[in-house]
Amino acid sequence: MPKHRSKIEIMYTILKVLRESETEVKKTHLMYLVGLNYDVFSKYISRIEKLGLVRVNKEGYSLTDSGKRELEMIENYLTIERKLKG
């Protein structure tokens, strides 16, 4: 049975995939890379875009500078959370 991911883990995965990509990522490809169905993915990518963490153009999605900073903060948070869980 797949592990249930928290909202922060889903956002982290989307931002991480975009950071690791050398070019823009098409919506469908990004959706498959993060392992979400269309409805859930659309909800998250819309929120992330409204926050200014990603930009979209005709080539696909890419990470903004703000998105890179947010990703670093999420990574720090998740590291601390793992340490606390022990």
N, CA, C and O atoms as a Maestro MAE file, in Angstrom:
{
 s_m_m2io_version
 :::
 2.0.0
}

f_m_ct {
 s_m_title
 :::
 protein
 m_atom[344] {
  # First column is atom index #
  i_m_mmod_type
  r_m_x_coord
  r_m_y_coord
  r_m_z_coord
  i_m_residue_number
  s_m_chain_name
  s_m_pdb_residue_name
  s_m_pdb_atom_name
  i_m_atomic_number
  :::
  1 25 0.842 -1.178 0.000 1 A "MET " " N  " 7
  2 3 0.000 0.000 0.000 1 A "MET " " CA " 6
  3 2 0.893 1.249 0.000 1 A "MET " " C  " 6
  4 15 1.823 1.341 0.801 1 A "MET " " O  " 8
  5 25 0.618 2.207 -0.890 2 A "PRO " " N  " 7
  6 3 1.445 3.417 -0.945 2 A "PRO " " CA " 6
  7 2 1.300 4.265 0.307 2 A "PRO " " C  " 6
  8 15 0.231 4.334 0.913 2 A "PRO " " O  " 8
  9 25 2.389 4.903 0.678 3 A "LYS " " N  " 7
  10 3 2.382 5.784 1.845 3 A "LYS " " CA " 6
  11 2 1.637 7.068 1.502 3 A "LYS " " C  " 6
  12 15 1.813 7.628 0.420 3 A "LYS " " O  " 8
  13 25 0.817 7.523 2.417 4 A "HIS " " N  " 7
  14 3 0.112 8.790 2.252 4 A "HIS " " CA " 6
  15 2 1.101 9.931 2.455 4 A "HIS " " C  " 6
  16 15 1.767 9.995 3.489 4 A "HIS " " O  " 8
  17 25 1.203 10.836 1.476 5 A "ARG " " N  " 7
  18 3 2.118 11.973 1.583 5 A "ARG " " CA " 6
  19 2 1.381 13.190 2.124 5 A "ARG " " C  " 6
  20 15 0.218 13.431 1.802 5 A "ARG " " O  " 8
  21 25 2.075 13.934 2.939 6 A "SER " " N  " 7
  22 3 1.504 15.173 3.462 6 A "SER " " CA " 6
  23 2 1.510 16.234 2.364 6 A "SER " " C  " 6
  24 15 2.151 16.063 1.327 6 A "SER " " O  " 8
  25 25 0.797 17.320 2.601 7 A "LYS " " N  " 7
  26 3 0.759 18.424 1.644 7 A "LYS " " CA " 6
  27 2 2.152 18.986 1.392 7 A "LYS " " C  " 6
  28 15 2.514 19.293 0.256 7 A "LYS " " O  " 8
  29 25 2.918 19.116 2.450 8 A "ILE " " N  " 7
  30 3 4.270 19.670 2.317 8 A "ILE " " CA " 6
  31 2 5.156 18.723 1.517 8 A "ILE " " C  " 6
  32 15 5.993 19.179 0.739 8 A "ILE " " O  " 8
  33 25 4.988 17.409 1.693 9 A "GLU " " N  " 7
  34 3 5.774 16.441 0.929 9 A "GLU " " CA " 6
  35 2 5.412 16.479 -0.555 9 A "GLU " " C  " 6
  36 15 6.282 16.310 -1.410 9 A "GLU " " O  " 8
  37 25 4.146 16.696 -0.861 10 A "ILE " " N  " 7
  38 3 3.727 16.797 -2.261 10 A "ILE " " CA " 6
  39 2 4.311 18.053 -2.895 10 A "ILE " " C  " 6
  40 15 4.838 17.999 -4.006 10 A "ILE " " O  " 8
  41 25 4.221 19.180 -2.197 11 A "MET " " N  " 7
  42 3 4.808 20.419 -2.711 11 A "MET " " CA " 6
  43 2 6.312 20.246 -2.901 11 A "MET " " C  " 6
  44 15 6.871 20.671 -3.912 11 A "MET " " O  " 8
  45 25 6.960 19.623 -1.925 12 A "TYR " " N  " 7
  46 3 8.397 19.376 -1.994 12 A "TYR " " CA " 6
  47 2 8.742 18.568 -3.241 12 A "TYR " " C  " 6
  48 15 9.686 18.905 -3.956 12 A "TYR " " O  " 8
  49 25 7.998 17.523 -3.502 13 A "THR " " N  " 7
  50 3 8.269 16.657 -4.648 13 A "THR " " CA " 6
  51 2 8.134 17.424 -5.960 13 A "THR " " C  " 6
  52 15 8.973 17.284 -6.849 13 A "THR " " O  " 8
  53 25 7.098 18.223 -6.084 14 A "ILE " " N  " 7
  54 3 6.899 19.015 -7.309 14 A "ILE " " CA " 6
  55 2 8.072 19.973 -7.507 14 A "ILE " " C  " 6
  56 15 8.652 20.032 -8.591 14 A "ILE " " O  " 8
  57 25 8.418 20.721 -6.466 15 A "LEU " " N  " 7
  58 3 9.501 21.697 -6.571 15 A "LEU " " CA " 6
  59 2 10.844 21.013 -6.827 15 A "LEU " " C  " 6
  60 15 11.663 21.521 -7.594 15 A "LEU " " O  " 8
  61 25 11.071 19.876 -6.196 16 A "LYS " " N  " 7
  62 3 12.333 19.155 -6.363 16 A "LYS " " CA " 6
  63 2 12.486 18.651 -7.801 16 A "LYS " " C  " 6
  64 15 13.563 18.766 -8.386 16 A "LYS " " O  " 8
  65 25 11.430 18.101 -8.360 17 A "VAL " " N  " 7
  66 3 11.479 17.622 -9.746 17 A "VAL " " CA " 6
  67 2 11.808 18.780 -10.686 17 A "VAL " " C  " 6
  68 15 12.606 18.623 -11.611 17 A "VAL " " O  " 8
  69 25 11.202 19.930 -10.453 18 A "LEU " " N  " 7
  70 3 11.468 21.091 -11.303 18 A "LEU " " CA " 6
  71 2 12.902 21.585 -11.134 18 A "LEU " " C  " 6
  72 15 13.532 21.989 -12.111 18 A "LEU " " O  " 8
  73 25 13.426 21.560 -9.912 19 A "ARG " " N  " 7
  74 3 14.810 21.984 -9.683 19 A "ARG " " CA " 6
  75 2 15.784 21.054 -10.405 19 A "ARG " " C  " 6
  76 15 16.781 21.509 -10.964 19 A "ARG " " O  " 8
  77 25 15.499 19.771 -10.393 20 A "GLU " " N  " 7
  78 3 16.397 18.794 -10.989 20 A "GLU " " CA " 6
  79 2 16.325 18.748 -12.510 20 A "GLU " " C  " 6
  80 15 17.210 18.198 -13.165 20 A "GLU " " O  " 8
  81 25 15.277 19.324 -13.062 21 A "SER " " N  " 7
  82 3 15.117 19.335 -14.511 21 A "SER " " CA " 6
  83 2 15.969 20.438 -15.134 21 A "SER " " C  " 6
  84 15 16.042 21.549 -14.607 21 A "SER " " O  " 8
  85 25 16.599 20.131 -16.234 22 A "GLU " " N  " 7
  86 3 17.430 21.118 -16.921 22 A "GLU " " CA " 6
  87 2 16.615 22.014 -17.849 22 A "GLU " " C  " 6
  88 15 17.090 23.069 -18.270 22 A "GLU " " O  " 8
  89 25 15.408 21.603 -18.162 23 A "THR " " N  " 7
  90 3 14.522 22.390 -19.022 23 A "THR " " CA " 6
  91 2 13.136 22.432 -18.398 23 A "THR " " C  " 6
  92 15 12.882 21.793 -17.377 23 A "THR " " O  " 8
  93 25 12.241 23.192 -19.023 24 A "GLU " " N  " 7
  94 3 10.867 23.221 -18.549 24 A "GLU " " CA " 6
  95 2 10.254 21.826 -18.649 24 A "GLU " " C  " 6
  96 15 10.648 21.027 -19.498 24 A "GLU " " O  " 8
  97 25 9.295 21.542 -17.782 25 A "VAL " " N  " 7
  98 3 8.655 20.230 -17.748 25 A "VAL " " CA " 6
  99 2 7.185 20.404 -18.121 25 A "VAL " " C  " 6
  100 15 6.479 21.224 -17.533 25 A "VAL " " O  " 8
  101 25 6.738 19.634 -19.090 26 A "LYS " " N  " 7
  102 3 5.338 19.672 -19.502 26 A "LYS " " CA " 6
  103 2 4.447 19.196 -18.355 26 A "LYS " " C  " 6
  104 15 4.863 18.392 -17.520 26 A "LYS " " O  " 8
  105 25 3.220 19.704 -18.331 27 A "LYS " " N  " 7
  106 3 2.285 19.412 -17.244 27 A "LYS " " CA " 6
  107 2 2.073 17.915 -17.038 27 A "LYS " " C  " 6
  108 15 2.173 17.427 -15.912 27 A "LYS " " O  " 8
  109 25 1.782 17.183 -18.107 28 A "THR " " N  " 7
  110 3 1.500 15.751 -17.969 28 A "THR " " CA " 6
  111 2 2.728 14.995 -17.486 28 A "THR " " C  " 6
  112 15 2.620 14.098 -16.650 28 A "THR " " O  " 8
  113 25 3.882 15.349 -18.003 29 A "HIS " " N  " 7
  114 3 5.115 14.676 -17.594 29 A "HIS " " CA " 6
  115 2 5.400 14.943 -16.110 29 A "HIS " " C  " 6
  116 15 5.767 14.031 -15.369 29 A "HIS " " O  " 8
  117 25 5.229 16.188 -15.689 30 A "LEU " " N  " 7
  118 3 5.429 16.543 -14.284 30 A "LEU " " CA " 6
  119 2 4.460 15.787 -13.387 30 A "LEU " " C  " 6
  120 15 4.841 15.308 -12.318 30 A "LEU " " O  " 8
  121 25 3.220 15.681 -13.817 31 A "MET " " N  " 7
  122 3 2.203 14.966 -13.055 31 A "MET " " CA " 6
  123 2 2.617 13.509 -12.831 31 A "MET " " C  " 6
  124 15 2.475 12.983 -11.727 31 A "MET " " O  " 8
  125 25 3.127 12.865 -13.874 32 A "TYR " " N  " 7
  126 3 3.573 11.477 -13.740 32 A "TYR " " CA " 6
  127 2 4.827 11.359 -12.878 32 A "TYR " " C  " 6
  128 15 4.953 10.418 -12.095 32 A "TYR " " O  " 8
  129 25 5.751 12.303 -13.018 33 A "LEU " " N  " 7
  130 3 6.982 12.259 -12.228 33 A "LEU " " CA " 6
  131 2 6.727 12.373 -10.731 33 A "LEU " " C  " 6
  132 15 7.443 11.772 -9.930 33 A "LEU " " O  " 8
  133 25 5.696 13.152 -10.347 34 A "VAL " " N  " 7
  134 3 5.399 13.306 -8.923 34 A "VAL " " CA " 6
  135 2 4.367 12.295 -8.429 34 A "VAL " " C  " 6
  136 15 4.095 12.227 -7.230 34 A "VAL " " O  " 8
  137 25 3.793 11.516 -9.334 35 A "GLY " " N  " 7
  138 3 2.905 10.425 -8.944 35 A "GLY " " CA " 6
  139 2 1.556 10.858 -8.413 35 A "GLY " " C  " 6
  140 15 1.078 10.331 -7.408 35 A "GLY " " O  " 8
  141 25 0.932 11.829 -9.095 36 A "LEU " " N  " 7
  142 3 -0.388 12.293 -8.674 36 A "LEU " " CA " 6
  143 2 -1.387 12.146 -9.805 36 A "LEU " " C  " 6
  144 15 -1.017 12.160 -10.979 36 A "LEU " " O  " 8
  145 25 -2.657 12.004 -9.448 37 A "ASN " " N  " 7
  146 3 -3.666 12.007 -10.489 37 A "ASN " " CA " 6
  147 2 -3.930 13.451 -10.925 37 A "ASN " " C  " 6
  148 15 -3.486 14.396 -10.272 37 A "ASN " " O  " 8
  149 25 -4.649 13.609 -12.022 38 A "TYR " " N  " 7
  150 3 -4.835 14.923 -12.630 38 A "TYR " " CA " 6
  151 2 -5.478 15.932 -11.678 38 A "TYR " " C  " 6
  152 15 -5.005 17.063 -11.567 38 A "TYR " " O  " 8
  153 25 -6.537 15.538 -11.000 39 A "ASP " " N  " 7
  154 3 -7.250 16.469 -10.125 39 A "ASP " " CA " 6
  155 2 -6.385 16.967 -8.972 39 A "ASP " " C  " 6
  156 15 -6.347 18.164 -8.684 39 A "ASP " " O  " 8
  157 25 -5.699 16.051 -8.322 40 A "VAL " " N  " 7
  158 3 -4.846 16.423 -7.189 40 A "VAL " " CA " 6
  159 2 -3.680 17.273 -7.689 40 A "VAL " " C  " 6
  160 15 -3.363 18.303 -7.094 40 A "VAL " " O  " 8
  161 25 -3.046 16.848 -8.773 41 A "PHE " " N  " 7
  162 3 -1.925 17.602 -9.324 41 A "PHE " " CA " 6
  163 2 -2.352 19.016 -9.705 41 A "PHE " " C  " 6
  164 15 -1.647 19.978 -9.402 41 A "PHE " " O  " 8
  165 25 -3.488 19.148 -10.359 42 A "SER " " N  " 7
  166 3 -3.967 20.469 -10.791 42 A "SER " " CA " 6
  167 2 -4.171 21.398 -9.602 42 A "SER " " C  " 6
  168 15 -3.853 22.585 -9.675 42 A "SER " " O  " 8
  169 25 -4.694 20.864 -8.518 43 A "LYS " " N  " 7
  170 3 -4.906 21.666 -7.312 43 A "LYS " " CA " 6
  171 2 -3.577 22.183 -6.771 43 A "LYS " " C  " 6
  172 15 -3.447 23.365 -6.454 43 A "LYS " " O  " 8
  173 25 -2.600 21.303 -6.669 44 A "TYR " " N  " 7
  174 3 -1.303 21.692 -6.107 44 A "TYR " " CA " 6
  175 2 -0.528 22.627 -7.029 44 A "TYR " " C  " 6
  176 15 0.028 23.622 -6.564 44 A "TYR " " O  " 8
  177 25 -0.480 22.328 -8.322 45 A "ILE " " N  " 7
  178 3 0.307 23.161 -9.223 45 A "ILE " " CA " 6
  179 2 -0.310 24.550 -9.333 45 A "ILE " " C  " 6
  180 15 0.410 25.535 -9.496 45 A "ILE " " O  " 8
  181 25 -1.629 24.639 -9.247 46 A "SER " " N  " 7
  182 3 -2.306 25.932 -9.274 46 A "SER " " CA " 6
  183 2 -1.924 26.764 -8.049 46 A "SER " " C  " 6
  184 15 -1.627 27.952 -8.169 46 A "SER " " O  " 8
  185 25 -1.933 26.143 -6.888 47 A "ARG " " N  " 7
  186 3 -1.554 26.843 -5.653 47 A "ARG " " CA " 6
  187 2 -0.096 27.289 -5.702 47 A "ARG " " C  " 6
  188 15 0.233 28.419 -5.342 47 A "ARG " " O  " 8
  189 25 0.756 26.401 -6.145 48 A "ILE " " N  " 7
  190 3 2.186 26.704 -6.215 48 A "ILE " " CA " 6
  191 2 2.449 27.843 -7.200 48 A "ILE " " C  " 6
  192 15 3.282 28.714 -6.949 48 A "ILE " " O  " 8
  193 25 1.736 27.825 -8.309 49 A "GLU " " N  " 7
  194 3 1.886 28.898 -9.299 49 A "GLU " " CA " 6
  195 2 1.404 30.237 -8.738 49 A "GLU " " C  " 6
  196 15 2.057 31.261 -8.938 49 A "GLU " " O  " 8
  197 25 0.271 30.236 -8.039 50 A "LYS " " N  " 7
  198 3 -0.255 31.464 -7.438 50 A "LYS " " CA " 6
  199 2 0.704 32.040 -6.393 50 A "LYS " " C  " 6
  200 15 0.753 33.254 -6.196 50 A "LYS " " O  " 8
  201 25 1.461 31.178 -5.728 51 A "LEU " " N  " 7
  202 3 2.445 31.620 -4.743 51 A "LEU " " CA " 6
  203 2 3.716 32.159 -5.406 51 A "LEU " " C  " 6
  204 15 4.592 32.698 -4.728 51 A "LEU " " O  " 8
  205 25 3.814 32.015 -6.715 52 A "GLY " " N  " 7
  206 3 4.980 32.511 -7.440 52 A "GLY " " CA " 6
  207 2 6.192 31.604 -7.349 52 A "GLY " " C  " 6
  208 15 7.318 32.049 -7.577 52 A "GLY " " O  " 8
  209 25 5.976 30.329 -7.018 53 A "LEU " " N  " 7
  210 3 7.088 29.390 -6.861 53 A "LEU " " CA " 6
  211 2 7.468 28.727 -8.178 53 A "LEU " " C  " 6
  212 15 8.592 28.255 -8.346 53 A "LEU " " O  " 8
  213 25 6.518 28.696 -9.112 54 A "VAL " " N  " 7
  214 3 6.785 28.165 -10.448 54 A "VAL " " CA " 6
  215 2 6.242 29.146 -11.482 54 A "VAL " " C  " 6
  216 15 5.353 29.952 -11.209 54 A "VAL " " O  " 8
  217 25 6.813 29.043 -12.674 55 A "ARG " " N  " 7
  218 3 6.276 29.812 -13.799 55 A "ARG " " CA " 6
  219 2 5.925 28.823 -14.889 55 A "ARG " " C  " 6
  220 15 6.525 27.754 -15.007 55 A "ARG " " O  " 8
  221 25 4.946 29.202 -15.676 56 A "VAL " " N  " 7
  222 3 4.532 28.340 -16.778 56 A "VAL " " CA " 6
  223 2 4.577 29.161 -18.067 56 A "VAL " " C  " 6
  224 15 4.184 30.327 -18.099 56 A "VAL " " O  " 8
  225 25 5.060 28.529 -19.106 57 A "ASN " " N  " 7
  226 3 5.018 29.125 -20.434 57 A "ASN " " CA " 6
  227 2 4.680 28.021 -21.422 57 A "ASN " " C  " 6
  228 15 4.315 26.919 -21.014 57 A "ASN " " O  " 8
  229 25 4.795 28.298 -22.713 58 A "LYS " " N  " 7
  230 3 4.396 27.291 -23.698 58 A "LYS " " CA " 6
  231 2 5.271 26.037 -23.661 58 A "LYS " " C  " 6
  232 15 4.866 24.982 -24.147 58 A "LYS " " O  " 8
  233 25 6.470 26.153 -23.084 59 A "GLU " " N  " 7
  234 3 7.375 25.005 -22.994 59 A "GLU " " CA " 6
  235 2 7.081 24.122 -21.782 59 A "GLU " " C  " 6
  236 15 7.449 22.947 -21.768 59 A "GLU " " O  " 8
  237 25 6.419 24.680 -20.764 60 A "GLY " " N  " 7
  238 3 6.106 23.908 -19.569 60 A "GLY " " CA " 6
  239 2 6.376 24.693 -18.301 60 A "GLY " " C  " 6
  240 15 6.405 25.924 -18.314 60 A "GLY " " O  " 8
  241 25 6.574 23.976 -17.211 61 A "TYR " " N  " 7
  242 3 6.789 24.567 -15.895 61 A "TYR " " CA " 6
  243 2 8.268 24.636 -15.564 61 A "TYR " " C  " 6
  244 15 9.048 23.767 -15.954 61 A "TYR " " O  " 8
  245 25 8.644 25.686 -14.834 62 A "SER " " N  " 7
  246 3 10.006 25.812 -14.313 62 A "SER " " CA " 6
  247 2 9.952 26.479 -12.952 62 A "SER " " C  " 6
  248 15 8.961 27.116 -12.598 62 A "SER " " O  " 8
  249 25 11.007 26.329 -12.208 63 A "LEU " " N  " 7
  250 3 11.098 26.850 -10.845 63 A "LEU " " CA " 6
  251 2 11.561 28.306 -10.868 63 A "LEU " " C  " 6
  252 15 12.484 28.649 -11.608 63 A "LEU " " O  " 8
  253 25 10.938 29.155 -10.076 64 A "THR " " N  " 7
  254 3 11.366 30.548 -9.945 64 A "THR " " CA " 6
  255 2 12.436 30.636 -8.848 64 A "THR " " C  " 6
  256 15 12.671 29.669 -8.123 64 A "THR " " O  " 8
  257 25 13.070 31.787 -8.736 65 A "ASP " " N  " 7
  258 3 14.036 31.981 -7.649 65 A "ASP " " CA " 6
  259 2 13.355 31.839 -6.296 65 A "ASP " " C  " 6
  260 15 13.919 31.270 -5.361 65 A "ASP " " O  " 8
  261 25 12.143 32.359 -6.204 66 A "SER " " N  " 7
  262 3 11.369 32.219 -4.977 66 A "SER " " CA " 6
  263 2 11.083 30.743 -4.688 66 A "SER " " C  " 6
  264 15 11.117 30.312 -3.535 66 A "SER " " O  " 8
  265 25 10.803 29.982 -5.736 67 A "GLY " " N  " 7
  266 3 10.570 28.553 -5.583 67 A "GLY " " CA " 6
  267 2 11.795 27.816 -5.087 67 A "GLY " " C  " 6
  268 15 11.686 26.880 -4.294 67 A "GLY " " O  " 8
  269 25 12.976 28.242 -5.558 68 A "LYS " " N  " 7
  270 3 14.225 27.624 -5.101 68 A "LYS " " CA " 6
  271 2 14.445 27.878 -3.612 68 A "LYS " " C  " 6
  272 15 14.853 26.983 -2.871 68 A "LYS " " O  " 8
  273 25 14.169 29.114 -3.185 69 A "ARG " " N  " 7
  274 3 14.321 29.438 -1.758 69 A "ARG " " CA " 6
  275 2 13.318 28.654 -0.915 69 A "ARG " " C  " 6
  276 15 13.667 28.128 0.142 69 A "ARG " " O  " 8
  277 25 12.094 28.576 -1.376 70 A "GLU " " N  " 7
  278 3 11.059 27.829 -0.653 70 A "GLU " " CA " 6
  279 2 11.422 26.354 -0.556 70 A "GLU " " C  " 6
  280 15 11.217 25.725 0.482 70 A "GLU " " O  " 8
  281 25 11.955 25.808 -1.630 71 A "LEU " " N  " 7
  282 3 12.372 24.404 -1.637 71 A "LEU " " CA " 6
  283 2 13.443 24.158 -0.587 71 A "LEU " " C  " 6
  284 15 13.399 23.146 0.113 71 A "LEU " " O  " 8
  285 25 14.396 25.060 -0.467 72 A "GLU " " N  " 7
  286 3 15.436 24.917 0.558 72 A "GLU " " CA " 6
  287 2 14.830 24.937 1.963 72 A "GLU " " C  " 6
  288 15 15.247 24.167 2.828 72 A "GLU " " O  " 8
  289 25 13.856 25.808 2.192 73 A "MET " " N  " 7
  290 3 13.208 25.863 3.504 73 A "MET " " CA " 6
  291 2 12.441 24.574 3.796 73 A "MET " " C  " 6
  292 15 12.462 24.075 4.921 73 A "MET " " O  " 8
  293 25 11.769 24.041 2.786 74 A "ILE " " N  " 7
  294 3 11.030 22.786 2.958 74 A "ILE " " CA " 6
  295 2 12.002 21.649 3.256 74 A "ILE " " C  " 6
  296 15 11.728 20.810 4.113 74 A "ILE " " O  " 8
  297 25 13.139 21.615 2.553 75 A "GLU " " N  " 7
  298 3 14.140 20.574 2.812 75 A "GLU " " CA " 6
  299 2 14.636 20.644 4.251 75 A "GLU " " C  " 6
  300 15 14.788 19.613 4.906 75 A "GLU " " O  " 8
  301 25 14.886 21.841 4.742 76 A "ASN " " N  " 7
  302 3 15.318 22.010 6.143 76 A "ASN " " CA " 6
  303 2 14.237 21.533 7.110 76 A "ASN " " C  " 6
  304 15 14.532 20.847 8.089 76 A "ASN " " O  " 8
  305 25 12.994 21.895 6.836 77 A "TYR " " N  " 7
  306 3 11.879 21.480 7.670 77 A "TYR " " CA " 6
  307 2 11.770 19.950 7.713 77 A "TYR " " C  " 6
  308 15 11.647 19.362 8.788 77 A "TYR " " O  " 8
  309 25 11.816 19.314 6.540 78 A "LEU " " N  " 7
  310 3 11.675 17.861 6.480 78 A "LEU " " CA " 6
  311 2 12.834 17.153 7.176 78 A "LEU " " C  " 6
  312 15 12.640 16.095 7.775 78 A "LEU " " O  " 8
  313 25 14.034 17.724 7.104 79 A "THR " " N  " 7
  314 3 15.189 17.162 7.795 79 A "THR " " CA " 6
  315 2 14.967 17.191 9.304 79 A "THR " " C  " 6
  316 15 15.208 16.203 9.997 79 A "THR " " O  " 8
  317 25 14.506 18.334 9.802 80 A "ILE " " N  " 7
  318 3 14.231 18.458 11.231 80 A "ILE " " CA " 6
  319 2 13.124 17.517 11.655 80 A "ILE " " C  " 6
  320 15 13.215 16.875 12.702 80 A "ILE " " O  " 8
  321 25 12.077 17.430 10.848 81 A "GLU " " N  " 7
  322 3 10.947 16.541 11.160 81 A "GLU " " CA " 6
  323 2 11.408 15.089 11.254 81 A "GLU " " C  " 6
  324 15 10.994 14.374 12.167 81 A "GLU " " O  " 8
  325 25 12.259 14.640 10.328 82 A "ARG " " N  " 7
  326 3 12.777 13.268 10.367 82 A "ARG " " CA " 6
  327 2 13.609 13.025 11.627 82 A "ARG " " C  " 6
  328 15 13.512 11.966 12.248 82 A "ARG " " O  " 8
  329 25 14.422 14.009 11.998 83 A "LYS " " N  " 7
  330 3 15.252 13.874 13.201 83 A "LYS " " CA " 6
  331 2 14.380 13.753 14.455 83 A "LYS " " C  " 6
  332 15 14.677 12.967 15.355 83 A "LYS " " O  " 8
  333 25 13.324 14.526 14.501 84 A "LEU " " N  " 7
  334 3 12.431 14.492 15.663 84 A "LEU " " CA " 6
  335 2 11.675 13.172 15.776 84 A "LEU " " C  " 6
  336 15 11.381 12.703 16.875 84 A "LEU " " O  " 8
  337 25 11.366 12.582 14.622 85 A "LYS " " N  " 7
  338 3 10.659 11.299 14.639 85 A "LYS " " CA " 6
  339 2 11.586 10.154 15.017 85 A "LYS " " C  " 6
  340 15 11.148 9.081 15.431 85 A "LYS " " O  " 8
  341 25 12.865 10.410 14.865 86 A "GLY " " N  " 7
  342 3 13.827 9.558 15.361 86 A "GLY " " CA " 6
  343 2 14.426 8.398 14.846 86 A "GLY " " C  " 6
  344 15 15.281 7.803 15.501 86 A "GLY " " O  " 8
  :::
 }
 m_bond[343] {
  # First column is bond index #
  i_m_from
  i_m_to
  i_m_order
  :::
  1 1 2 1
  2 2 3 1
  3 3 4 2
  4 3 5 1
  5 5 6 1
  6 6 7 1
  7 7 8 2
  8 7 9 1
  9 9 10 1
  10 10 11 1
  11 11 12 2
  12 11 13 1
  13 13 14 1
  14 14 15 1
  15 15 16 2
  16 15 17 1
  17 17 18 1
  18 18 19 1
  19 19 20 2
  20 19 21 1
  21 21 22 1
  22 22 23 1
  23 23 24 2
  24 23 25 1
  25 25 26 1
  26 26 27 1
  27 27 28 2
  28 27 29 1
  29 29 30 1
  30 30 31 1
  31 31 32 2
  32 31 33 1
  33 33 34 1
  34 34 35 1
  35 35 36 2
  36 35 37 1
  37 37 38 1
  38 38 39 1
  39 39 40 2
  40 39 41 1
  41 41 42 1
  42 42 43 1
  43 43 44 2
  44 43 45 1
  45 45 46 1
  46 46 47 1
  47 47 48 2
  48 47 49 1
  49 49 50 1
  50 50 51 1
  51 51 52 2
  52 51 53 1
  53 53 54 1
  54 54 55 1
  55 55 56 2
  56 55 57 1
  57 57 58 1
  58 58 59 1
  59 59 60 2
  60 59 61 1
  61 61 62 1
  62 62 63 1
  63 63 64 2
  64 63 65 1
  65 65 66 1
  66 66 67 1
  67 67 68 2
  68 67 69 1
  69 69 70 1
  70 70 71 1
  71 71 72 2
  72 71 73 1
  73 73 74 1
  74 74 75 1
  75 75 76 2
  76 75 77 1
  77 77 78 1
  78 78 79 1
  79 79 80 2
  80 79 81 1
  81 81 82 1
  82 82 83 1
  83 83 84 2
  84 83 85 1
  85 85 86 1
  86 86 87 1
  87 87 88 2
  88 87 89 1
  89 89 90 1
  90 90 91 1
  91 91 92 2
  92 91 93 1
  93 93 94 1
  94 94 95 1
  95 95 96 2
  96 95 97 1
  97 97 98 1
  98 98 99 1
  99 99 100 2
  100 99 101 1
  101 101 102 1
  102 102 103 1
  103 103 104 2
  104 103 105 1
  105 105 106 1
  106 106 107 1
  107 107 108 2
  108 107 109 1
  109 109 110 1
  110 110 111 1
  111 111 112 2
  112 111 113 1
  113 113 114 1
  114 114 115 1
  115 115 116 2
  116 115 117 1
  117 117 118 1
  118 118 119 1
  119 119 120 2
  120 119 121 1
  121 121 122 1
  122 122 123 1
  123 123 124 2
  124 123 125 1
  125 125 126 1
  126 126 127 1
  127 127 128 2
  128 127 129 1
  129 129 130 1
  130 130 131 1
  131 131 132 2
  132 131 133 1
  133 133 134 1
  134 134 135 1
  135 135 136 2
  136 135 137 1
  137 137 138 1
  138 138 139 1
  139 139 140 2
  140 139 141 1
  141 141 142 1
  142 142 143 1
  143 143 144 2
  144 143 145 1
  145 145 146 1
  146 146 147 1
  147 147 148 2
  148 147 149 1
  149 149 150 1
  150 150 151 1
  151 151 152 2
  152 151 153 1
  153 153 154 1
  154 154 155 1
  155 155 156 2
  156 155 157 1
  157 157 158 1
  158 158 159 1
  159 159 160 2
  160 159 161 1
  161 161 162 1
  162 162 163 1
  163 163 164 2
  164 163 165 1
  165 165 166 1
  166 166 167 1
  167 167 168 2
  168 167 169 1
  169 169 170 1
  170 170 171 1
  171 171 172 2
  172 171 173 1
  173 173 174 1
  174 174 175 1
  175 175 176 2
  176 175 177 1
  177 177 178 1
  178 178 179 1
  179 179 180 2
  180 179 181 1
  181 181 182 1
  182 182 183 1
  183 183 184 2
  184 183 185 1
  185 185 186 1
  186 186 187 1
  187 187 188 2
  188 187 189 1
  189 189 190 1
  190 190 191 1
  191 191 192 2
  192 191 193 1
  193 193 194 1
  194 194 195 1
  195 195 196 2
  196 195 197 1
  197 197 198 1
  198 198 199 1
  199 199 200 2
  200 199 201 1
  201 201 202 1
  202 202 203 1
  203 203 204 2
  204 203 205 1
  205 205 206 1
  206 206 207 1
  207 207 208 2
  208 207 209 1
  209 209 210 1
  210 210 211 1
  211 211 212 2
  212 211 213 1
  213 213 214 1
  214 214 215 1
  215 215 216 2
  216 215 217 1
  217 217 218 1
  218 218 219 1
  219 219 220 2
  220 219 221 1
  221 221 222 1
  222 222 223 1
  223 223 224 2
  224 223 225 1
  225 225 226 1
  226 226 227 1
  227 227 228 2
  228 227 229 1
  229 229 230 1
  230 230 231 1
  231 231 232 2
  232 231 233 1
  233 233 234 1
  234 234 235 1
  235 235 236 2
  236 235 237 1
  237 237 238 1
  238 238 239 1
  239 239 240 2
  240 239 241 1
  241 241 242 1
  242 242 243 1
  243 243 244 2
  244 243 245 1
  245 245 246 1
  246 246 247 1
  247 247 248 2
  248 247 249 1
  249 249 250 1
  250 250 251 1
  251 251 252 2
  252 251 253 1
  253 253 254 1
  254 254 255 1
  255 255 256 2
  256 255 257 1
  257 257 258 1
  258 258 259 1
  259 259 260 2
  260 259 261 1
  261 261 262 1
  262 262 263 1
  263 263 264 2
  264 263 265 1
  265 265 266 1
  266 266 267 1
  267 267 268 2
  268 267 269 1
  269 269 270 1
  270 270 271 1
  271 271 272 2
  272 271 273 1
  273 273 274 1
  274 274 275 1
  275 275 276 2
  276 275 277 1
  277 277 278 1
  278 278 279 1
  279 279 280 2
  280 279 281 1
  281 281 282 1
  282 282 283 1
  283 283 284 2
  284 283 285 1
  285 285 286 1
  286 286 287 1
  287 287 288 2
  288 287 289 1
  289 289 290 1
  290 290 291 1
  291 291 292 2
  292 291 293 1
  293 293 294 1
  294 294 295 1
  295 295 296 2
  296 295 297 1
  297 297 298 1
  298 298 299 1
  299 299 300 2
  300 299 301 1
  301 301 302 1
  302 302 303 1
  303 303 304 2
  304 303 305 1
  305 305 306 1
  306 306 307 1
  307 307 308 2
  308 307 309 1
  309 309 310 1
  310 310 311 1
  311 311 312 2
  312 311 313 1
  313 313 314 1
  314 314 315 1
  315 315 316 2
  316 315 317 1
  317 317 318 1
  318 318 319 1
  319 319 320 2
  320 319 321 1
  321 321 322 1
  322 322 323 1
  323 323 324 2
  324 323 325 1
  325 325 326 1
  326 326 327 1
  327 327 328 2
  328 327 329 1
  329 329 330 1
  330 330 331 1
  331 331 332 2
  332 331 333 1
  333 333 334 1
  334 334 335 1
  335 335 336 2
  336 335 337 1
  337 337 338 1
  338 338 339 1
  339 339 340 2
  340 339 341 1
  341 341 342 1
  342 342 343 1
  343 343 344 2
  :::
 }
}
